[in-house]
Amino acid sequence: MGLFNNFKNIFSKKENIDEFEKGLEKTRNSFTSKLNSLISRHNKVDAEFFEDLEDILITADIGVNTVVKFIDKLKLRVKKENIVDADDLREIIVDEMFIIYVKNQIITNKINYQTDGPTVLLFVGVNGVGKTTTIGKLACKLKKEGKKVLLISGDTFRAGAVEQLKEWAARSDSDIVYKEDADPASVVYDGLKKAKEEAYDIVLIDTAGRLQNKTNLMHELEKINKVINSFIKDAPHETLLVIDATTGQNGISQAKSFKEITNITGIILTKLDGTAKGGIVLAIKEEVDIPVKYIGLGEQEEDLRPFDIEKYIYGLFKDLEE
């Protein structure tokens, strides 16, 4: 029995799958219906079949490089297993999608929370991707888990950035350190001093998202990282890049750019429910080899979900006909 049937058996009984099904509905409706149509149109696996499949995968924003590798692997399996009927490729397509993401690695979506002293999470990303909102949603989640949470506004010059984070601090009943038009590193210094002195569990740090001048942003992040590390050894414990899933391949470019200027440990994909191009999850992993740790599947606080590759694959292929 392949992964496709395994997933169906597992998730018919598993909790919290509904959010993934609902969140990936736009992608699934577009992607799986095209896949079903492709398989029903082709009696045999030939060059035309692979060309059409390639087009479908690229449309789902899986990314050209990822798609080319995927098609090559699929062709190898078809040859090796002597597959001639397109109908027999359903499970193999699901298998290979899963393998693309996992790559024989132990993939974890877990945040590197510390047992001793504050856990410091640094958030980066261009303006407009939902970075501050994501921080607020995560603060709400952590507060409900009984954590003592401190927000630090390191995005000190963007109009409205501090106010937005203050609103989320009030909404999540978290504390906040901010200072408008100040050096971001100095605000982070004040915040971490407070975090150490008052024994906070989690510190969430917002940063500016100006990628236009990478050199300036790199220097700013280097300065912030030095301040963080001077207070807490091995911190930040996570540097999370927030990407808007609706921007598609532009999100890949952002991931590559940020990876050049700072050590990204995980990705948060927002607005995944608002796009038919949910294949970006696979493209990001293949192109930059950074795991997705959270996904945004809606507007509500609870719609920020830990990423689960099995639930994602199931949500993507649930309607694939057998």
Phi and psi in degrees as GROMACS dihedral restraints (atoms count N, CA, C in turn):
[ dihedral_restraints ]
;  ai    aj    ak    al  type     phi  dphi    fc
    3     4     5     6     1   -83.2    20    10
    4     5     6     7     1   179.8    20    10
    6     7     8     9     1   -61.0    20    10
    7     8     9    10     1   -37.4    20    10
    9    10    11    12     1   -55.5    20    10
   10    11    12    13     1   -52.1    20    10
   12    13    14    15     1   -71.1    20    10
   13    14    15    16     1   -35.5    20    10
   15    16    17    18     1   -57.9    20    10
   16    17    18    19     1   -46.6    20    10
   18    19    20    21     1   -61.8    20    10
   19    20    21    22     1   -42.7    20    10
   21    22    23    24     1   -61.6    20    10
   22    23    24    25     1   -41.7    20    10
   24    25    26    27     1   -67.2    20    10
   25    26    27    28     1   -44.8    20    10
   27    28    29    30     1   -65.3    20    10
   28    29    30    31     1   -49.0    20    10
   30    31    32    33     1   -84.6    20    10
   31    32    33    34     1   -10.8    20    10
   33    34    35    36     1   -67.0    20    10
   34    35    36    37     1   -19.6    20    10
   36    37    38    39     1  -112.7    20    10
   37    38    39    40     1    -1.6    20    10
   39    40    41    42     1   -96.6    20    10
   40    41    42    43     1   143.4    20    10
   42    43    44    45     1   -79.3    20    10
   43    44    45    46     1   162.2    20    10
   45    46    47    48     1    62.7    20    10
   46    47    48    49     1    20.9    20    10
   48    49    50    51     1   -86.1    20    10
   49    50    51    52     1   -23.5    20    10
   51    52    53    54     1   -56.1    20    10
   52    53    54    55     1   -39.1    20    10
   54    55    56    57     1   -62.6    20    10
   55    56    57    58     1   -40.2    20    10
   57    58    59    60     1   -69.5    20    10
   58    59    60    61     1   -41.2    20    10
   60    61    62    63     1   -59.7    20    10
   61    62    63    64     1   -47.7    20    10
   63    64    65    66     1   -68.3    20    10
   64    65    66    67     1   -44.2    20    10
   66    67    68    69     1   -65.9    20    10
   67    68    69    70     1   -28.8    20    10
   69    70    71    72     1  -100.5    20    10
   70    71    72    73     1    13.3    20    10
   72    73    74    75     1   -59.8    20    10
   73    74    75    76     1   -44.3    20    10
   75    76    77    78     1   -63.0    20    10
   76    77    78    79     1   -44.7    20    10
   78    79    80    81     1   -64.7    20    10
   79    80    81    82     1   -46.1    20    10
   81    82    83    84     1   -62.8    20    10
   82    83    84    85     1   -44.9    20    10
   84    85    86    87     1   -59.4    20    10
   85    86    87    88     1   -37.7    20    10
   87    88    89    90     1   -79.2    20    10
   88    89    90    91     1   -51.2    20    10
   90    91    92    93     1   -70.5    20    10
   91    92    93    94     1   -53.1    20    10
   93    94    95    96     1   -69.9    20    10
   94    95    96    97     1   -35.0    20    10
   96    97    98    99     1   -65.1    20    10
   97    98    99   100     1   -38.7    20    10
   99   100   101   102     1   -66.4    20    10
  100   101   102   103     1   -37.9    20    10
  102   103   104   105     1   -67.3    20    10
  103   104   105   106     1   -44.3    20    10
  105   106   107   108     1   -60.0    20    10
  106   107   108   109     1   -42.9    20    10
  108   109   110   111     1   -64.6    20    10
  109   110   111   112     1   -42.1    20    10
  111   112   113   114     1   -59.3    20    10
  112   113   114   115     1   -48.4    20    10
  114   115   116   117     1   -66.4    20    10
  115   116   117   118     1   -36.6    20    10
  117   118   119   120     1   -73.1    20    10
  118   119   120   121     1   -27.5    20    10
  120   121   122   123     1   -76.4    20    10
  121   122   123   124     1   -31.7    20    10
  123   124   125   126     1  -102.7    20    10
  124   125   126   127     1   122.9    20    10
  126   127   128   129     1   -78.0    20    10
  127   128   129   130     1   -28.9    20    10
  129   130   131   132     1  -133.8    20    10
  130   131   132   133     1   160.2    20    10
  132   133   134   135     1   -87.9    20    10
  133   134   135   136     1   109.1    20    10
  135   136   137   138     1  -137.3    20    10
  136   137   138   139     1  -173.1    20    10
  138   139   140   141     1   -60.3    20    10
  139   140   141   142     1   -39.4    20    10
  141   142   143   144     1   -64.8    20    10
  142   143   144   145     1   -39.6    20    10
  144   145   146   147     1   -59.0    20    10
  145   146   147   148     1   -47.7    20    10
  147   148   149   150     1   -65.6    20    10
  148   149   150   151     1   -35.9    20    10
  150   151   152   153     1   -63.5    20    10
  151   152   153   154     1   -45.7    20    10
  153   154   155   156     1   -65.4    20    10
  154   155   156   157     1   -40.1    20    10
  156   157   158   159     1   -63.2    20    10
  157   158   159   160     1   -41.9    20    10
  159   160   161   162     1   -58.1    20    10
  160   161   162   163     1   -43.9    20    10
  162   163   164   165     1   -61.4    20    10
  163   164   165   166     1   -42.1    20    10
  165   166   167   168     1   -63.6    20    10
  166   167   168   169     1   -44.1    20    10
  168   169   170   171     1   -66.5    20    10
  169   170   171   172     1   -39.8    20    10
  171   172   173   174     1   -66.8    20    10
  172   173   174   175     1   -38.5    20    10
  174   175   176   177     1   -62.1    20    10
  175   176   177   178     1   -32.3    20    10
  177   178   179   180     1   -79.3    20    10
  178   179   180   181     1     4.1    20    10
  180   181   182   183     1    67.6    20    10
  181   182   183   184     1    32.6    20    10
  183   184   185   186     1   -73.4    20    10
  184   185   186   187     1   -19.0    20    10
  186   187   188   189     1    98.1    20    10
  187   188   189   190     1   137.2    20    10
  189   190   191   192     1   -60.1    20    10
  190   191   192   193     1   -48.0    20    10
  192   193   194   195     1   -60.2    20    10
  193   194   195   196     1   -44.3    20    10
  195   196   197   198     1   -64.6    20    10
  196   197   198   199     1   -41.9    20    10
  198   199   200   201     1   -64.0    20    10
  199   200   201   202     1   -43.3    20    10
  201   202   203   204     1   -60.4    20    10
  202   203   204   205     1   -45.5    20    10
  204   205   206   207     1   -63.2    20    10
  205   206   207   208     1   -41.8    20    10
  207   208   209   210     1   -61.5    20    10
  208   209   210   211     1   -47.8    20    10
  210   211   212   213     1   -62.8    20    10
  211   212   213   214     1   -40.4    20    10
  213   214   215   216     1   -60.3    20    10
  214   215   216   217     1   -44.0    20    10
  216   217   218   219     1   -64.9    20    10
  217   218   219   220     1   -39.1    20    10
  219   220   221   222     1   -65.0    20    10
  220   221   222   223     1   -43.1    20    10
  222   223   224   225     1   -61.6    20    10
  223   224   225   226     1   -40.4    20    10
  225   226   227   228     1   -61.2    20    10
  226   227   228   229     1   -44.5    20    10
  228   229   230   231     1   -66.6    20    10
  229   230   231   232     1   -38.3    20    10
  231   232   233   234     1   -61.0    20    10
  232   233   234   235     1   -43.7    20    10
  234   235   236   237     1   -68.2    20    10
  235   236   237   238     1   -46.6    20    10
  237   238   239   240     1   -64.0    20    10
  238   239   240   241     1   -40.4    20    10
  240   241   242   243     1   -97.0    20    10
  241   242   243   244     1     5.3    20    10
  243   244   245   246     1    53.8    20    10
  244   245   246   247     1    50.6    20    10
  246   247   248   249     1   -90.0    20    10
  247   248   249   250     1   127.1    20    10
  249   250   251   252     1  -117.2    20    10
  250   251   252   253     1   -25.9    20    10
  252   253   254   255     1   -91.5    20    10
  253   254   255   256     1   123.8    20    10
  255   256   257   258     1   -59.1    20    10
  256   257   258   259     1   -29.9    20    10
  258   259   260   261     1   -61.3    20    10
  259   260   261   262     1   -28.6    20    10
  261   262   263   264     1   -78.9    20    10
  262   263   264   265     1    -4.0    20    10
  264   265   266   267     1   -88.7    20    10
  265   266   267   268     1    -8.2    20    10
  267   268   269   270     1   -54.4    20    10
  268   269   270   271     1   -57.0    20    10
  270   271   272   273     1   -66.2    20    10
  271   272   273   274     1   -35.2    20    10
  273   274   275   276     1   -66.0    20    10
  274   275   276   277     1   -38.5    20    10
  276   277   278   279     1   -60.6    20    10
  277   278   279   280     1   -44.5    20    10
  279   280   281   282     1   -64.3    20    10
  280   281   282   283     1   -44.8    20    10
  282   283   284   285     1   -55.0    20    10
  283   284   285   286     1   -49.5    20    10
  285   286   287   288     1   -69.6    20    10
  286   287   288   289     1   -32.2    20    10
  288   289   290   291     1   -61.9    20    10
  289   290   291   292     1   -43.5    20    10
  291   292   293   294     1   -64.4    20    10
  292   293   294   295     1   -44.4    20    10
  294   295   296   297     1   -64.0    20    10
  295   296   297   298     1   -37.6    20    10
  297   298   299   300     1   -55.0    20    10
  298   299   300   301     1   -43.4    20    10
  300   301   302   303     1   -75.7    20    10
  301   302   303   304     1   -45.0    20    10
  303   304   305   306     1   -78.1    20    10
  304   305   306   307     1   -41.8    20    10
  306   307   308   309     1    51.3    20    10
  307   308   309   310     1    38.4    20    10
  309   310   311   312     1    59.4    20    10
  310   311   312   313     1    21.8    20    10
  312   313   314   315     1  -102.1    20    10
  313   314   315   316     1   161.7    20    10
  315   316   317   318     1   -88.8    20    10
  316   317   318   319     1   104.8    20    10
  318   319   320   321     1   -93.7    20    10
  319   320   321   322     1   128.6    20    10
  321   322   323   324     1  -124.7    20    10
  322   323   324   325     1   139.6    20    10
  324   325   326   327     1   -98.9    20    10
  325   326   327   328     1     6.4    20    10
  327   328   329   330     1   -73.1    20    10
  328   329   330   331     1   140.6    20    10
  330   331   332   333     1   -80.7    20    10
  331   332   333   334     1   142.4    20    10
  333   334   335   336     1   -79.5    20    10
  334   335   336   337     1    68.6    20    10
  336   337   338   339     1   -71.9    20    10
  337   338   339   340     1   140.9    20    10
  339   340   341   342     1   -94.7    20    10
  340   341   342   343     1   145.9    20    10
  342   343   344   345     1   -89.5    20    10
  343   344   345   346     1   -19.5    20    10
  345   346   347   348     1  -125.0    20    10
  346   347   348   349     1   113.9    20    10
  348   349   350   351     1    84.3    20    10
  349   350   351   352     1   173.6    20    10
  351   352   353   354     1   -66.8    20    10
  352   353   354   355     1   141.3    20    10
  354   355   356   357     1   -89.2    20    10
  355   356   357   358     1   127.0    20    10
  357   358   359   360     1  -108.3    20    10
  358   359   360   361     1   120.6    20    10
  360   361   362   363     1  -113.8    20    10
  361   362   363   364     1   121.3    20    10
  363   364   365   366     1  -103.1    20    10
  364   365   366   367     1   128.1    20    10
  366   367   368   369     1  -108.8    20    10
  367   368   369   370     1   130.5    20    10
  369   370   371   372     1  -128.6    20    10
  370   371   372   373     1   164.8    20    10
  372   373   374   375     1   150.3    20    10
  373   374   375   376     1   156.3    20    10
  375   376   377   378     1   -71.0    20    10
  376   377   378   379     1   161.6    20    10
  378   379   380   381     1   -64.3    20    10
  379   380   381   382     1   142.2    20    10
  381   382   383   384     1    92.7    20    10
  382   383   384   385     1     1.4    20    10
  384   385   386   387     1   -89.8    20    10
  385   386   387   388     1    -7.3    20    10
  387   388   389   390     1    96.1    20    10
  388   389   390   391     1    25.7    20    10
  390   391   392   393     1   -64.2    20    10
  391   392   393   394     1   -51.4    20    10
  393   394   395   396     1   -65.3    20    10
  394   395   396   397     1   -39.6    20    10
  396   397   398   399     1   -62.9    20    10
  397   398   399   400     1   -41.0    20    10
  399   400   401   402     1   -62.1    20    10
  400   401   402   403     1   -43.4    20    10
  402   403   404   405     1   -59.4    20    10
  403   404   405   406     1   -44.1    20    10
  405   406   407   408     1   -62.4    20    10
  406   407   408   409     1   -42.9    20    10
  408   409   410   411     1   -64.8    20    10
  409   410   411   412     1   -40.5    20    10
  411   412   413   414     1   -67.5    20    10
  412   413   414   415     1   -37.3    20    10
  414   415   416   417     1   -60.3    20    10
  415   416   417   418     1   -43.6    20    10
  417   418   419   420     1   -59.5    20    10
  418   419   420   421     1   -45.5    20    10
  420   421   422   423     1   -61.4    20    10
  421   422   423   424     1   -45.9    20    10
  423   424   425   426     1   -68.3    20    10
  424   425   426   427     1   -37.4    20    10
  426   427   428   429     1   -63.6    20    10
  427   428   429   430     1   -39.6    20    10
  429   430   431   432     1   -65.1    20    10
  430   431   432   433     1   -23.9    20    10
  432   433   434   435     1   -86.4    20    10
  433   434   435   436     1     3.3    20    10
  435   436   437   438     1    87.0    20    10
  436   437   438   439     1    15.8    20    10
  438   439   440   441     1   -85.0    20    10
  439   440   441   442     1   151.0    20    10
  441   442   443   444     1   -92.5    20    10
  442   443   444   445     1   112.5    20    10
  444   445   446   447     1  -114.3    20    10
  445   446   447   448     1   135.4    20    10
  447   448   449   450     1  -122.1    20    10
  448   449   450   451     1   129.7    20    10
  450   451   452   453     1  -100.7    20    10
  451   452   453   454     1   139.0    20    10
  453   454   455   456     1  -123.2    20    10
  454   455   456   457     1   125.0    20    10
  456   457   458   459     1   -90.7    20    10
  457   458   459   460     1    95.5    20    10
  459   460   461   462     1   -91.0    20    10
  460   461   462   463     1    -0.7    20    10
  462   463   464   465     1   -96.4    20    10
  463   464   465   466     1    81.8    20    10
  465   466   467   468     1   -91.6    20    10
  466   467   468   469     1   -13.3    20    10
  468   469   470   471     1  -108.4    20    10
  469   470   471   472     1   -19.4    20    10
  471   472   473   474     1   -72.9    20    10
  472   473   474   475     1   130.7    20    10
  474   475   476   477     1   -59.8    20    10
  475   476   477   478     1   125.0    20    10
  477   478   479   480     1    88.9    20    10
  478   479   480   481     1   -10.4    20    10
  480   481   482   483     1   -64.1    20    10
  481   482   483   484     1   -46.1    20    10
  483   484   485   486     1   -64.9    20    10
  484   485   486   487     1   -44.8    20    10
  486   487   488   489     1   -59.7    20    10
  487   488   489   490     1   -41.6    20    10
  489   490   491   492     1   -62.0    20    10
  490   491   492   493     1   -43.8    20    10
  492   493   494   495     1   -69.7    20    10
  493   494   495   496     1   -34.5    20    10
  495   496   497   498     1   -62.3    20    10
  496   497   498   499     1   -39.5    20    10
  498   499   500   501     1   -62.4    20    10
  499   500   501   502     1   -42.8    20    10
  501   502   503   504     1   -68.5    20    10
  502   503   504   505     1   -34.0    20    10
  504   505   506   507     1   -62.0    20    10
  505   506   507   508     1   -44.1    20    10
  507   508   509   510     1   -66.1    20    10
  508   509   510   511     1   -43.2    20    10
  510   511   512   513     1   -64.6    20    10
  511   512   513   514     1   -36.9    20    10
  513   514   515   516     1   -94.0    20    10
  514   515   516   517     1    -2.0    20    10
  516   517   518   519     1    59.1    20    10
  517   518   519   520     1    40.5    20    10
  519   520   521   522     1  -105.1    20    10
  520   521   522   523     1   161.9    20    10
  522   523   524   525     1   -90.1    20    10
  523   524   525   526     1   159.0    20    10
  525   526   527   528     1  -141.4    20    10
  526   527   528   529     1   144.7    20    10
  528   529   530   531     1  -118.6    20    10
  529   530   531   532     1   127.9    20    10
  531   532   533   534     1  -152.4    20    10
  532   533   534   535     1   159.1    20    10
  534   535   536   537     1  -160.5    20    10
  535   536   537   538     1   112.6    20    10
  537   538   539   540     1   -71.6    20    10
  538   539   540   541     1   147.0    20    10
  540   541   542   543     1    56.3    20    10
  541   542   543   544     1    31.5    20    10
  543   544   545   546     1  -112.1    20    10
  544   545   546   547     1   164.8    20    10
  546   547   548   549     1   -64.3    20    10
  547   548   549   550     1   121.6    20    10
  549   550   551   552     1   -52.8    20    10
  550   551   552   553     1   -40.9    20    10
  552   553   554   555     1   -62.9    20    10
  553   554   555   556     1   -34.2    20    10
  555   556   557   558     1   -70.8    20    10
  556   557   558   559     1   -34.2    20    10
  558   559   560   561     1   -68.4    20    10
  559   560   561   562     1   -40.7    20    10
  561   562   563   564     1   -63.4    20    10
  562   563   564   565     1   -40.0    20    10
  564   565   566   567     1   -57.8    20    10
  565   566   567   568     1   -50.3    20    10
  567   568   569   570     1   -60.9    20    10
  568   569   570   571     1   -40.8    20    10
  570   571   572   573     1   -65.7    20    10
  571   572   573   574     1   -45.1    20    10
  573   574   575   576     1   -69.4    20    10
  574   575   576   577     1   -32.3    20    10
  576   577   578   579     1   -60.5    20    10
  577   578   579   580     1   -45.9    20    10
  579   580   581   582     1   -63.8    20    10
  580   581   582   583     1   -42.6    20    10
  582   583   584   585     1   -60.8    20    10
  583   584   585   586     1   -41.7    20    10
  585   586   587   588     1   -69.9    20    10
  586   587   588   589     1   -46.0    20    10
  588   589   590   591     1   -67.9    20    10
  589   590   591   592     1   -32.9    20    10
  591   592   593   594     1  -109.0    20    10
  592   593   594   595     1    13.8    20    10
  594   595   596   597     1    53.6    20    10
  595   596   597   598     1    57.6    20    10
  597   598   599   600     1   -79.1    20    10
  598   599   600   601     1   149.7    20    10
  600   601   602   603     1   -82.2    20    10
  601   602   603   604     1   -43.5    20    10
  603   604   605   606     1  -132.9    20    10
  604   605   606   607     1   136.5    20    10
  606   607   608   609     1  -120.1    20    10
  607   608   609   610     1   124.3    20    10
  609   610   611   612     1  -111.5    20    10
  610   611   612   613     1   119.3    20    10
  612   613   614   615     1  -111.1    20    10
  613   614   615   616     1   119.6    20    10
  615   616   617   618     1   -84.7    20    10
  616   617   618   619     1   147.0    20    10
  618   619   620   621     1  -134.4    20    10
  619   620   621   622     1   166.6    20    10
  621   622   623   624     1   -70.3    20    10
  622   623   624   625     1   157.5    20    10
  624   625   626   627     1  -122.6    20    10
  625   626   627   628     1    43.0    20    10
  627   628   629   630     1   -93.7    20    10
  628   629   630   631     1    99.5    20    10
  630   631   632   633     1   -90.4    20    10
  631   632   633   634     1    -9.5    20    10
  633   634   635   636     1   -57.4    20    10
  634   635   636   637     1   -40.1    20    10
  636   637   638   639     1  -116.0    20    10
  637   638   639   640     1    91.8    20    10
  639   640   641   642     1   -62.6    20    10
  640   641   642   643     1   -32.7    20    10
  642   643   644   645     1   -63.8    20    10
  643   644   645   646     1   -46.4    20    10
  645   646   647   648     1   -61.8    20    10
  646   647   648   649     1   -44.2    20    10
  648   649   650   651     1   -65.0    20    10
  649   650   651   652     1   -39.6    20    10
  651   652   653   654     1   -61.0    20    10
  652   653   654   655     1   -45.1    20    10
  654   655   656   657     1   -63.5    20    10
  655   656   657   658     1   -40.0    20    10
  657   658   659   660     1   -63.3    20    10
  658   659   660   661     1   -44.5    20    10
  660   661   662   663     1   -68.8    20    10
  661   662   663   664     1   -36.2    20    10
  663   664   665   666     1   -61.0    20    10
  664   665   666   667     1   -43.2    20    10
  666   667   668   669     1   -62.9    20    10
  667   668   669   670     1   -46.3    20    10
  669   670   671   672     1   -61.7    20    10
  670   671   672   673     1   -44.4    20    10
  672   673   674   675     1   -61.7    20    10
  673   674   675   676     1   -39.5    20    10
  675   676   677   678     1   -63.5    20    10
  676   677   678   679     1   -42.7    20    10
  678   679   680   681     1   -62.5    20    10
  679   680   681   682     1   -46.2    20    10
  681   682   683   684     1   -59.7    20    10
  682   683   684   685     1   -48.1    20    10
  684   685   686   687     1   -67.3    20    10
  685   686   687   688     1   -28.1    20    10
  687   688   689   690     1   -69.9    20    10
  688   689   690   691     1   -26.4    20    10
  690   691   692   693     1   -88.7    20    10
  691   692   693   694     1   -44.0    20    10
  693   694   695   696     1  -133.1    20    10
  694   695   696   697     1   118.1    20    10
  696   697   698   699     1   -60.5    20    10
  697   698   699   700     1   140.9    20    10
  699   700   701   702     1    64.4    20    10
  700   701   702   703     1    13.5    20    10
  702   703   704   705     1   -99.8    20    10
  703   704   705   706     1   153.8    20    10
  705   706   707   708     1   -69.7    20    10
  706   707   708   709     1   146.1    20    10
  708   709   710   711     1   -78.3    20    10
  709   710   711   712     1   -23.0    20    10
  711   712   713   714     1  -145.3    20    10
  712   713   714   715     1   139.6    20    10
  714   715   716   717     1  -117.1    20    10
  715   716   717   718     1   110.3    20    10
  717   718   719   720     1  -105.6    20    10
  718   719   720   721     1   122.7    20    10
  720   721   722   723     1   -92.8    20    10
  721   722   723   724     1   123.7    20    10
  723   724   725   726     1   -96.9    20    10
  724   725   726   727     1   126.8    20    10
  726   727   728   729     1  -128.1    20    10
  727   728   729   730     1   138.1    20    10
  729   730   731   732     1   -82.8    20    10
  730   731   732   733     1   115.1    20    10
  732   733   734   735     1   -62.4    20    10
  733   734   735   736     1   -25.7    20    10
  735   736   737   738     1   -71.9    20    10
  736   737   738   739     1   -14.1    20    10
  738   739   740   741     1   -81.9    20    10
  739   740   741   742     1    -7.5    20    10
  741   742   743   744     1    59.4    20    10
  742   743   744   745     1  -127.0    20    10
  744   745   746   747     1   -64.6    20    10
  745   746   747   748     1   -21.7    20    10
  747   748   749   750     1   -62.2    20    10
  748   749   750   751     1   -31.9    20    10
  750   751   752   753     1   -63.8    20    10
  751   752   753   754     1   -35.3    20    10
  753   754   755   756     1   -65.0    20    10
  754   755   756   757     1   -42.9    20    10
  756   757   758   759     1   -60.6    20    10
  757   758   759   760     1   -41.5    20    10
  759   760   761   762     1   -62.2    20    10
  760   761   762   763     1   -43.4    20    10
  762   763   764   765     1   -61.1    20    10
  763   764   765   766     1   -43.1    20    10
  765   766   767   768     1   -64.2    20    10
  766   767   768   769     1   -41.8    20    10
  768   769   770   771     1   -65.4    20    10
  769   770   771   772     1   -45.5    20    10
  771   772   773   774     1   -68.9    20    10
  772   773   774   775     1   -33.0    20    10
  774   775   776   777     1   -64.3    20    10
  775   776   777   778     1   -29.4    20    10
  777   778   779   780     1   -70.5    20    10
  778   779   780   781     1   -29.2    20    10
  780   781   782   783     1  -106.8    20    10
  781   782   783   784     1   -12.8    20    10
  783   784   785   786     1  -157.6    20    10
  784   785   786   787     1   164.7    20    10
  786   787   788   789     1   -85.3    20    10
  787   788   789   790     1    97.2    20    10
  789   790   791   792     1   -82.6    20    10
  790   791   792   793     1   128.1    20    10
  792   793   794   795     1  -104.8    20    10
  793   794   795   796     1   -16.7    20    10
  795   796   797   798     1  -165.0    20    10
  796   797   798   799     1   160.5    20    10
  798   799   800   801     1  -119.9    20    10
  799   800   801   802     1   141.0    20    10
  801   802   803   804     1  -114.6    20    10
  802   803   804   805     1   119.6    20    10
  804   805   806   807     1   -99.2    20    10
  805   806   807   808     1   114.6    20    10
  807   808   809   810     1   -93.9    20    10
  808   809   810   811     1   161.3    20    10
  810   811   812   813     1    58.9    20    10
  811   812   813   814     1    30.7    20    10
  813   814   815   816     1   -64.9    20    10
  814   815   816   817     1   -27.5    20    10
  816   817   818   819     1   -72.3    20    10
  817   818   819   820     1   -17.3    20    10
  819   820   821   822     1   -96.3    20    10
  820   821   822   823     1    10.5    20    10
  822   823   824   825     1  -133.3    20    10
  823   824   825   826     1   152.2    20    10
  825   826   827   828     1   -94.2    20    10
  826   827   828   829     1     8.2    20    10
  828   829   830   831     1  -113.6    20    10
  829   830   831   832     1    47.8    20    10
  831   832   833   834     1   -68.2    20    10
  832   833   834   835     1    -5.3    20    10
  834   835   836   837     1   -66.7    20    10
  835   836   837   838     1    -9.6    20    10
  837   838   839   840     1   -58.1    20    10
  838   839   840   841     1   -26.5    20    10
  840   841   842   843     1   -57.1    20    10
  841   842   843   844     1   -46.0    20    10
  843   844   845   846     1   -71.3    20    10
  844   845   846   847     1   -38.8    20    10
  846   847   848   849     1   -63.8    20    10
  847   848   849   850     1   -43.2    20    10
  849   850   851   852     1   -61.9    20    10
  850   851   852   853     1   -45.3    20    10
  852   853   854   855     1   -63.5    20    10
  853   854   855   856     1   -41.9    20    10
  855   856   857   858     1   -71.1    20    10
  856   857   858   859     1   -41.0    20    10
  858   859   860   861     1   -79.1    20    10
  859   860   861   862     1   -39.2    20    10
  861   862   863   864     1  -119.3    20    10
  862   863   864   865     1    -6.7    20    10
  864   865   866   867     1    54.1    20    10
  865   866   867   868     1    45.9    20    10
  867   868   869   870     1  -121.7    20    10
  868   869   870   871     1   129.5    20    10
  870   871   872   873     1   -71.8    20    10
  871   872   873   874     1   145.1    20    10
  873   874   875   876     1   -80.5    20    10
  874   875   876   877     1   126.1    20    10
  876   877   878   879     1  -103.4    20    10
  877   878   879   880     1   -32.5    20    10
  879   880   881   882     1  -139.3    20    10
  880   881   882   883     1   152.2    20    10
  882   883   884   885     1  -130.7    20    10
  883   884   885   886     1   146.4    20    10
  885   886   887   888     1   -97.6    20    10
  886   887   888   889     1   120.6    20    10
  888   889   890   891     1  -116.0    20    10
  889   890   891   892     1    21.2    20    10
  891   892   893   894     1   163.2    20    10
  892   893   894   895     1  -175.5    20    10
  894   895   896   897     1   -86.0    20    10
  895   896   897   898     1   -24.3    20    10
  897   898   899   900     1   -76.7    20    10
  898   899   900   901     1   159.7    20    10
  900   901   902   903     1   -53.3    20    10
  901   902   903   904     1   -44.2    20    10
  903   904   905   906     1   -75.6    20    10
  904   905   906   907     1    -4.0    20    10
  906   907   908   909     1   -83.0    20    10
  907   908   909   910     1    -1.1    20    10
  909   910   911   912     1   -86.8    20    10
  910   911   912   913     1   114.0    20    10
  912   913   914   915     1  -121.0    20    10
  913   914   915   916     1   142.5    20    10
  915   916   917   918     1   -59.9    20    10
  916   917   918   919     1   136.9    20    10
  918   919   920   921     1   -74.7    20    10
  919   920   921   922     1   139.4    20    10
  921   922   923   924     1  -134.8    20    10
  922   923   924   925     1   113.0    20    10
  924   925   926   927     1   -61.6    20    10
  925   926   927   928     1   -36.6    20    10
  927   928   929   930     1   -68.0    20    10
  928   929   930   931     1   -42.5    20    10
  930   931   932   933     1   -66.0    20    10
  931   932   933   934     1   -36.3    20    10
  933   934   935   936     1   -62.9    20    10
  934   935   936   937     1   -50.6    20    10
  936   937   938   939     1   -60.5    20    10
  937   938   939   940     1   -41.7    20    10
  939   940   941   942     1   -63.4    20    10
  940   941   942   943     1   -45.7    20    10
  942   943   944   945     1   -61.0    20    10
  943   944   945   946     1   -30.7    20    10
  945   946   947   948     1   -77.6    20    10
  946   947   948   949     1   -38.3    20    10
  948   949   950   951     1  -110.6    20    10
  949   950   951   952     1     6.6    20    10
  951   952   953   954     1   -51.5    20    10
  952   953   954   955     1   -37.6    20    10
  954   955   956   957     1   -93.1    20    10
  955   956   957   958     1    10.1    20    10
  957   958   959   960     1   -68.7    20    10
  958   959   960   961     1   124.3    20    10
  960   961   962   963     1   -72.6    20    10
  961   962   963   964     1   144.3    20    10
